[in-house]
């Protein structure tokens, strides 16, 4: 019965677009000493085991990484905006279900792991 409720709740959340996700509050806002290109490369490598390859596109002076959902690869689950700053990058993470404590944490862990020089 509990499983049915969880599945129903997930089904009711619907599909989100990149525009929908980017208009939610940022789940995380951090800075890194890496350039936007180096940070994006690290991030993509970190989530490669848990997700299909993300879409990387130029945005302003930096990069935008659009992370697909785990089950439905055509719909975005998260957006990572990486902007250059004088000594590295400014990173903002926007997640589709950012206020859901049961959401997968692989994207947040990858964002955090790539902050430093690892």
Buried (B, 14 or more C-beta within 10 A) or exposed (E): EEEEEEEEEEEEEEEBEBEEBBEBEBBBEBEBEBBBBBBBBBBBEBBEEBBEEBEBEEBEEBBBBBBBBEEEEEBBBBBBBBBBBEEBBBBBBBBBBBEEEEBBEBBBEBBBBBBEEE
